């Protein structure tokens, strides 16, 4: 799961991606947006594909300005209007001469620092170093991030599914409402990995269940075994709990590209998206953070609940300092942390923060406070209450960043999920499995309620401390500690699905 891709020049060329801003939102359009997100889910009017594409179309004027600038400098340029993405390729021979104020080496160095400003101050003037190092809100360089599959891909061989928890056992312990996901469409974001049809056949037939309908859009860029096992687990976990839902797998070179493919899909009416890939938010340029947040906001406006994995490397996230991941740093994503759960007689016997760290590896529920995205009002009370209890963590919260995760579910290897992979039963853990579990719960709740929950986060925080959640009171994620209410290890807690659904429906 640790395969990474640093930002590098492709041969003698540097590839720069610029996101064209959308047209200015009119007062009427702002009203449409408010109706899709500010009301209770039962009263919302979500954006149609047509309305979405109209409101969030790229500004032709701004896009043309960037494209013309690139062409004036003899740079190779292309424009993907649906993705609002302009790609510029700068070759060494185009700029590496004594008349050019900017060398390819300078661009390579700046690309590792974050944003690059491409506009010249004067139409007759070439871009110079000052232009490039002082980005504005309109253009920016987006580097290749170290996005990786959250799960570790550690499969523990078992002889039968009874040696690990089946997702049906977990759903029973979490009191999932009845349902099979009929009428729901669950999108799964994947950057790599594939599954074998024979594994799905054996897995679902062992529970006397049909394989759900699966559509694949685009192709995986990589297929290492660790990615393969996680893609297989995504389908088996969510498919077991929502077998009559339609599943659409969206492959992309990044979370952002795959999400844009999903949003541009006008044939499938998505209701839930599950993302088990992540990258530390500190590895992204500000322009990319802005664009990612915008894309998740757009998904909410279309009535899609986006569920993301908080990460499997604790609060430090494999770094010497606290940091959190994309995509869950976005306030528009439902961030899923992990617990270590034990079940007896279909009931939760005990549940603590997932932390299986060793001296050699940080392993546990990702969580903490974003340094790139501020919290929304719905979360302010819960975060402040936590800091009041544990003032030693105030320096991490001082910037007022979004708290992560929002909720949690079983994720430990020791209490892992039983899946069938490469012709054998195996037990596997990770927030990458807790995430599709929650995606299936959202699908069941949508099915029962008769409306799409969409952006559900504000309503979950209204239920803080209620019987809708099993609060996690013990454990830590190598920095933060568990506590009543909300905490940066397991959020509001794990679900009591039936009570959660009833409670949301009873809110105003």
C-alpha positions in Angstrom: 0.0 0.0 0.0 3.0 2.3 0.2 3.7 2.8 -3.5 4.1 6.5 -4.1 4.6 8.8 -7.0 6.6 12.0 -6.4 6.3 15.0 -8.6 8.8 14.5 -11.4 9.3 15.9 -14.9 8.3 13.5 -17.7 11.5 13.3 -19.8 12.5 16.9 -20.7 9.0 18.3 -20.0 7.2 19.5 -17.0 3.4 19.0 -16.8 1.4 21.6 -15.1 -2.3 21.3 -14.3 -4.4 24.5 -13.8 -8.0 24.5 -12.7 -10.1 27.1 -14.4 -12.5 28.9 -12.0 -16.2 28.6 -12.5 -18.4 31.4 -13.6 -19.6 33.8 -11.0 -22.6 32.4 -9.0 -25.8 34.4 -9.6 -28.3 35.1 -6.8 -30.8 32.7 -8.3 -28.1 29.9 -8.5 -27.1 30.6 -4.9 -30.7 29.9 -4.0 -30.7 26.6 -5.9 -27.5 25.7 -4.0 -29.0 26.5 -0.7 -32.1 24.4 -1.4 -29.8 21.4 -2.1 -27.7 21.6 1.1 -29.1 23.9 3.9 -32.4 22.1 4.5 -33.1 18.7 6.1 -32.4 15.9 3.6 -36.1 15.2 3.2 -36.8 18.7 2.1 -33.8 19.3 -0.2 -34.0 19.7 -4.0 -30.8 18.2 -5.2 -29.1 19.5 -8.4 -29.9 17.6 -11.6 -27.0 16.8 -14.0 -28.0 19.6 -16.2 -28.2 22.2 -13.4 -24.9 21.0 -12.0 -23.1 21.3 -15.3 -24.6 24.7 -15.9 -23.7 26.2 -12.5 -20.2 24.6 -12.3 -19.1 25.2 -15.8 -15.6 26.7 -16.2 -15.3 30.4 -17.0 -14.6 30.6 -20.7 -12.9 34.0 -20.3 -10.5 32.8 -17.6 -9.8 29.5 -19.3 -9.1 31.3 -22.6 -6.8 33.7 -20.9 -4.7 30.9 -19.4 -4.7 28.9 -22.7 -3.7 32.0 -24.8 -0.8 32.7 -22.4 0.5 29.1 -22.7 0.2 29.3 -26.5 2.0 32.6 -26.6 4.9 30.9 -24.9 4.8 28.0 -27.3 3.8 25.6 -24.5 1.7 22.5 -25.3 -1.8 23.0 -23.9 -5.0 21.0 -23.6 -8.4 21.7 -21.9 -10.7 19.2 -20.4 -13.9 21.2 -19.9 -15.8 18.6 -17.9 -12.9 18.4 -15.4 -12.3 22.2 -15.6 -8.6 21.2 -16.0 -6.1 22.8 -18.3 -2.9 20.8 -18.8 0.3 22.6 -19.9 3.4 20.8 -20.9 6.6 22.9 -20.9 9.5 21.4 -22.8 13.1 22.2 -22.1 13.7 23.6 -25.6 10.8 26.0 -25.1 12.4 27.9 -22.3 16.0 26.8 -21.6 17.6 29.6 -23.6 19.3 32.9 -22.6 16.3 35.0 -23.7 14.0 33.2 -21.2 13.9 34.5 -17.6 12.7 31.1 -16.3 14.6 27.8 -16.7 13.2 24.3 -16.6 15.3 23.6 -13.5 13.7 26.6 -11.8 10.2 25.3 -12.7 11.1 21.9 -11.4 12.2 23.3 -8.1 9.1 25.5 -7.8 6.8 22.6 -8.7 7.9 20.8 -5.5 7.0 23.9 -3.4 3.3 24.1 -4.4 1.5 26.6 -6.5 2.9 28.2 -9.6 1.4 31.4 -11.1 1.3 31.3 -14.9 -0.1 34.8 -15.8 2.2 37.5 -17.0 1.7 41.0 -15.6 1.7 42.5 -19.1 0.6 40.9 -22.3 4.0 41.8 -23.9 6.0 40.4 -21.0 7.1 36.8 -20.5 6.4 35.1 -17.2 9.2 35.7 -14.8 10.2 34.2 -11.5 8.2 36.7 -9.5 5.0 35.8 -11.5 5.6 32.1 -10.9 6.3 32.3 -7.2 3.3 34.6 -6.4 0.2 32.6 -7.2 -3.3 34.1 -7.1 -6.7 32.4 -6.8 -7.0 31.8 -10.5 -4.2 29.6 -11.5 -1.9 27.1 -9.7 0.3 24.1 -10.2 -1.0 20.8 -8.9 1.7 18.3 -8.1 1.5 14.5 -8.1 0.6 13.5 -4.5 1.5 10.5 -2.6 -2.0 9.1 -2.7 -2.1 5.5 -1.6 -4.6 2.9 -0.6 -5.4 3.4 3.1 -5.5 -0.3 3.9 -2.2 -2.1 4.6 -3.3 -5.1 2.5 -2.2 -7.5 5.3 -4.3 -10.6 4.8 -4.3 -13.1 7.6 -5.0 -16.6 6.3 -8.1 -18.3 7.8 -9.7 -21.6 7.2 -13.3 -20.4 6.9 -15.3 -17.2 7.3 -16.0 -18.1 10.9 -12.4 -17.2 11.8 -13.1 -13.6 11.1 -16.1 -11.4 11.4 -18.5 -11.5 8.5 -19.9 -8.1 7.5 -23.3 -9.6 8.4 -22.2 -10.1 12.0 -20.9 -6.5 12.2 -24.1 -5.2 10.7 -26.1 -7.1 13.2 -23.9 -5.8 16.1 -24.3 -2.3 14.8 -28.0 -2.7 14.5 -28.2 -1.9 10.8 -31.8 -1.3 9.6 -33.2 -3.9 7.3 -32.6 -3.4 3.6 -30.7 -4.6 0.6 -29.8 -1.3 -1.1 -32.4 -1.6 -3.8 -32.7 1.6 -5.8 -29.3 2.8 -4.6 -26.1 3.3 -6.6 -22.8 3.2 -4.7 -19.7 4.6 -6.4 -16.3 3.3 -5.4 -13.3 5.4 -6.1 -10.2 3.3 -7.0 -6.8 4.4 -8.3 -5.4 0.9 -8.7 -6.2 -2.7 -8.1 -8.7 -5.2 -9.6 -10.8 -8.1 -8.5 -11.4 -11.6 -9.7 -14.9 -12.7 -10.6 -14.2 -16.2 -9.2 -13.5 -14.7 -5.8 -16.8 -12.8 -5.8 -18.6 -15.9 -6.9 -17.2 -18.0 -4.0 -17.7 -15.2 -1.5 -21.3 -14.4 -2.2 -22.4 -18.0 -2.9 -21.1 -19.0 0.5 -23.8 -16.7 2.0 -26.4 -17.8 -0.6 -26.4 -14.3 -2.1 -26.1 -13.0 -5.6 -23.2 -11.0 -6.9 -24.3 -7.4 -7.1 -24.4 -5.5 -10.4 -21.0 -4.0 -11.0 -20.0 -1.4 -13.7 -16.4 -0.4 -14.2 -15.4 3.0 -15.6 -11.9 3.4 -16.9 -9.0 1.1 -15.9 -6.7 0.7 -13.0 -3.3 2.3 -13.4 -1.6 -0.3 -11.2 -2.5 -3.8 -10.0 -0.2 -4.8 -7.1 -1.6 -7.6 -4.9 -2.1 -5.2 -2.0 -4.4 -3.0 -4.1 -6.2 -6.0 -5.5 -7.1 -7.3 -2.1 -8.5 -3.9 -1.1 -10.6 -3.5 -4.2 -12.0 -7.0 -3.6 -12.8 -6.1 0.0 -14.6 -2.9 -1.0 -17.0 -4.9 -3.2 -17.4 -7.8 -0.8 -18.1 -5.6 2.3 -20.5 -3.1 0.7 -22.0 -5.7 -1.7 -22.9 -8.1 1.1 -24.9 -5.4 3.0 -26.5 -3.8 -0.1 -26.7 -6.7 -2.6 -29.4 -5.1 -4.7 -27.6 -1.7 -5.1 -25.7 -1.0 -8.3 -22.0 -0.6 -7.9 -19.9 1.6 -10.1 -16.1 1.5 -9.8 -14.4 4.7 -11.0 -10.7 4.4 -11.7 -8.5 7.5 -12.0 -4.9 8.7 -11.7 -5.9 10.6 -8.5 -8.8 11.0 -6.1 -9.6 14.3 -7.9 -9.7 12.8 -11.4 -11.8 9.8 -10.3 -14.2 12.1 -8.5 -14.6 14.3 -11.5 -15.3 11.2 -13.6 -18.0 10.2 -11.1 -19.6 13.7 -11.1 -19.6 13.8 -14.9 -21.4 10.4 -15.0 -24.9 11.3 -16.2 -26.1 7.7 -16.7 -25.8 6.5 -13.1 -27.6 8.3 -10.3 -25.1 8.0 -7.5 -26.4 8.1 -4.0 -23.2 7.2 -2.1 -19.5 7.3 -2.9 -16.9 5.3 -0.9 -13.2 6.4 -0.9 -10.5 4.3 0.7 -7.5 6.1 -0.8 -5.8 9.0 0.9 -2.8 11.3 0.9 -1.5 13.6 3.7 -3.0 17.0 3.2 0.4 18.5 3.6 1.5 17.1 0.3 -1.1 19.1 -1.7 -0.9 22.5 -3.2 -3.5 25.0 -2.1 -5.1 25.0 -5.5 -5.6 21.3 -5.4 -7.1 21.5 -1.8 -9.5 24.1 -3.1 -10.5 22.1 -6.1 -11.0 18.9 -4.1 -13.2 20.7 -1.6 -15.2 22.1 -4.4 -15.7 18.7 -6.0 -17.0 17.2 -2.7 -19.3 20.2 -2.2 -20.7 19.5 -5.7 -21.3 15.9 -4.9 -23.3 16.9 -1.8 -25.4 19.3 -4.0 -26.2 16.3 -6.2 -27.5 14.4 -3.1 -24.4 12.1 -2.9 -23.0 11.1 0.5 -19.2 10.8 0.2 -17.6 8.5 2.8 -13.8 8.5 3.2 -11.3 6.6 5.3 -9.4 8.6 7.9 -6.3 6.5 7.5 -4.5 3.6 9.1 -1.4 5.2 10.5 -2.7 7.0 13.6 -2.5 10.7 14.4 1.1 11.1 13.1 0.2 9.4 9.7 3.8 8.0 9.2 5.4 11.4 9.8 7.2 12.9 12.9 4.3 15.3 13.5 0.5 15.3 13.6 -1.3 15.5 10.2 -4.5 14.3 8.6 -5.4 13.1 5.2 -7.2 14.1 2.0 -10.1 13.5 1.2 -11.4 13.4 4.8 -10.1 16.9 5.6 -13.0 18.2 3.5 -16.0 19.2 5.7 -18.2 17.7 2.9 -16.8 14.2 3.3 -18.0 11.8 6.1 -14.7 10.8 7.6 -14.6 7.2 8.9 -12.1 6.2 11.7 -11.4 2.8 13.1 -12.1 0.7 16.3 -11.2 -2.6 17.6 -14.5 -4.4 18.1 -15.4 -7.6 19.9 -18.8 -9.2 19.4 -20.6 -11.8 21.6 -24.0 -13.1 20.8 -24.5 -10.6 18.0 -23.8 -7.7 20.4 -20.8 -5.5 20.9 -19.0 -6.8 24.0 -16.2 -4.2 23.9 -15.0 -1.5 21.6 -11.9 0.7 21.8 -9.8 2.9 19.6 -8.1 0.9 16.9 -4.3 1.0 17.7 -2.1 -2.0 16.8 1.1 0.1 16.6 4.5 -1.5 17.2 8.0 0.0 17.6 8.4 -0.5 13.8 5.0 0.8 12.5 2.3 3.3 13.2 -0.9 1.3 12.9 -4.3 2.7 14.1 -7.2 5.1 13.5 -6.2 8.2 11.6 -7.5 11.5 13.1 -6.7 15.0 14.3 -7.2 18.5 13.1 -6.8 19.8 9.5 -4.1 22.5 8.9 -5.6 23.3 5.5 -9.4 23.4 5.9 -11.2 25.2 8.7 -14.1 23.5 10.5 -17.7 24.3 9.6 -20.1 25.5 12.3 -21.7 22.1 12.7 -18.5 20.8 14.3 -17.3 23.8 16.4 -19.0 22.9 19.6 -17.8 19.3 19.7 -14.2 20.2 18.9 -14.1 23.0 21.6 -15.6 20.6 24.2 -12.9 18.1 23.5 -10.2 20.8 23.8 -11.7 21.9 27.1 -11.3 18.4 28.4 -7.8 18.0 27.0 -6.1 21.4 26.9 -2.8 19.7 26.0 -4.1 19.3 22.5 -5.1 23.0 22.1 -1.9 23.8 20.0 -3.1 21.3 17.3 -6.5 22.9 17.2 -5.4 26.5 17.4 -5.8 27.1 13.7 -9.5 26.1 14.0 -9.1 23.2 11.6 -11.7 20.6 10.7 -11.7 17.7 13.2 -11.3 14.2 11.9 -12.9 11.6 11.9 -16.7 12.1 12.1 -17.6 8.4 12.8 -16.0 5.0 13.0 -16.4 1.3 12.7 -14.4 -1.9 13.2 -11.0 -1.7 11.5 -8.5 -3.8 13.6 -6.6 -6.7 12.1 -7.3 -8.8 15.2 -11.0 -8.3 14.8 -10.8 -8.2 11.0 -13.3 -8.9 8.3 -13.6 -12.3 6.6 -13.1 -11.9 2.8 -12.3 -14.3 0.0 -9.3 -13.4 -2.1 -7.1 -15.3 -4.5 -8.9 -18.5 -3.9 -8.6 -18.4 -0.1 -10.4 -17.0 2.9 -8.5 -14.2 4.7 -9.0 -11.8 7.5 -8.2 -8.1 6.9 -8.6 -4.8 8.8 -8.3 -1.1 8.1 -10.5 2.0 7.9 -10.6 1.0 4.2 -13.1 -1.7 5.2 -15.0 0.5 7.8 -15.6 3.0 5.0 -17.6 0.7 2.6 -19.4 -0.6 5.7 -20.7 2.9 6.4 -21.4 3.4 2.7 -23.7 0.4 2.8 -25.4 1.8 6.0 -26.1 5.1 4.2 -27.5 3.2 1.3 -29.9 1.2 3.5 -31.0 4.3 5.4 -31.7 6.0 2.0 -33.7 3.0 1.0 -35.8 3.0 4.1 -36.3 6.7 4.4 -37.3 7.2 0.8 -34.9 10.2 0.4 -31.2 10.7 -0.1 -29.3 11.8 2.9 -26.6 13.6 0.9 -24.6 15.9 3.1 -25.4 14.2 6.4 -22.6 15.6 8.6 -24.4 18.5 10.3 -27.3 16.2 11.4 -24.9 13.6 12.9 -23.4 16.2 15.1 -26.9 17.1 16.4 -27.0 13.6 17.8 -23.7 13.8 19.7 -23.8 11.6 22.8 -27.2 10.0 21.9 -28.1 6.4 21.6 -27.6 6.7 17.9 -23.9 6.1 18.5 -21.8 3.8 20.6 -19.2 6.2 22.1 -15.6 5.0 22.3 -14.2 5.8 25.7 -10.9 3.9 25.7 -7.7 4.0 23.7 -5.6 6.4 21.7 -4.2 6.9 18.2 -0.7 7.6 19.2 -1.5 11.2 20.2 -5.2 11.9 20.9 -7.3 10.0 23.4 -10.8 8.7 23.4 -13.5 10.6 25.2 -17.3 11.1 25.5 -19.0 13.1 22.8 -16.6 13.6 19.9 -12.9 12.7 19.8 -10.1 12.8 17.1 -9.7 9.0 17.2 -13.2 7.7 16.5 -15.4 10.8 16.1 -18.9 10.5 17.4 -18.5 6.7 17.7 -19.8 3.6 15.9 -23.4 3.4 14.7 -26.6 2.0 16.2 -28.0 2.0 12.6 -31.7 1.7 13.3 -31.7 4.4 16.0 -29.5 6.6 13.9 -31.9 6.4 11.0 -34.9 7.1 13.2 -33.1 10.0 14.9 -32.1 11.7 11.7 -35.6 11.4 10.3 -36.9 12.9 13.6 -34.7 16.0 13.3 -36.1 19.3 12.0 
